[in-house]
Amino acid sequence: MEKAECHLCAEAHRALRRIALERPLDIERVDILGLDEATRGRYLLRVPVLVVGGQELDAAGLDDAAILRWLQQAGGEA
């Protein structure tokens, strides 16, 4: 989940693209401003949020290694 023109969201997306060079990822960007009010309110102060299955990670300020570790855990990989 992200918000348009959010520099933290852009940083998280760049990190995912770097990780995707080494590990296959399906990246779908969801702009919270296009969501219903309740969902938008849930994420407004948390973006960027990574979602894998039902698991969520508040990714603001995390480096590539931290995101990769979480992706491996969320995806059930060692």
C-alpha positions as CSV (number, residue, x, y, z in Angstrom):
1,M,0.0,0.0,0.0
2,E,1.3,3.4,-0.8
3,K,0.2,7.0,-1.3
4,A,0.9,9.0,-4.4
5,E,3.8,11.4,-4.2
6,C,5.1,9.7,-1.0
7,H,8.9,9.6,-0.9
8,L,8.9,6.7,1.6
9,C,6.7,4.7,-0.7
10,A,9.0,5.5,-3.7
11,E,12.0,4.3,-1.6
12,A,10.3,1.1,-0.6
13,H,9.4,0.4,-4.3
14,R,13.0,1.0,-5.3
15,A,14.1,-1.5,-2.6
16,L,11.7,-4.1,-3.9
17,R,12.9,-3.6,-7.5
18,R,16.5,-4.1,-6.3
19,I,15.5,-7.3,-4.4
20,A,13.6,-8.5,-7.5
21,L,16.8,-8.5,-9.4
22,E,17.9,-11.5,-7.2
23,R,14.6,-13.0,-6.2
24,P,11.4,-13.2,-8.3
25,L,8.7,-10.9,-6.9
26,D,5.3,-9.8,-8.1
27,I,5.0,-6.2,-7.1
28,E,1.6,-4.5,-7.2
29,R,1.4,-0.9,-6.2
30,V,-1.9,0.1,-4.5
31,D,-2.5,3.8,-4.0
32,I,-4.5,4.1,-0.8
33,L,-6.2,7.3,-2.0
34,G,-8.2,5.2,-4.4
35,L,-9.5,3.0,-1.6
36,D,-12.6,3.2,0.5
37,E,-12.5,5.6,3.5
38,A,-12.1,2.9,6.2
39,T,-9.2,1.2,4.4
40,R,-7.6,4.5,3.6
41,G,-7.8,5.5,7.2
42,R,-6.2,2.2,8.3
43,Y,-3.1,2.8,6.1
44,L,-2.9,6.6,6.0
45,L,-0.2,6.9,8.7
46,R,1.5,3.5,8.0
47,V,2.5,3.8,4.3
48,P,4.4,2.2,2.8
49,V,3.0,-1.2,3.8
50,L,4.2,-4.4,2.2
51,V,1.6,-7.2,2.1
52,V,2.3,-10.9,1.5
53,G,-0.7,-13.1,2.0
54,G,-2.3,-11.8,5.2
55,Q,0.9,-10.5,6.6
56,E,1.8,-6.8,6.6
57,L,5.1,-4.9,7.2
58,D,5.3,-1.2,7.7
59,A,8.3,-0.6,5.5
60,A,9.2,3.0,6.0
61,G,12.9,3.5,6.5
62,L,13.8,-0.2,6.2
63,D,16.8,-1.2,4.2
64,D,16.9,-3.9,1.5
65,A,18.2,-6.6,3.9
66,A,15.4,-6.0,6.4
67,I,12.8,-6.2,3.7
68,L,14.3,-9.3,2.2
69,R,14.4,-11.0,5.6
70,W,10.7,-10.2,6.1
71,L,9.8,-11.4,2.6
72,Q,11.6,-14.7,3.3
73,Q,9.7,-15.1,6.5
74,A,6.4,-14.1,5.1
75,G,6.9,-16.4,2.1
76,G,7.9,-19.3,4.3
77,E,11.4,-19.5,2.9
78,A,14.5,-20.1,5.0
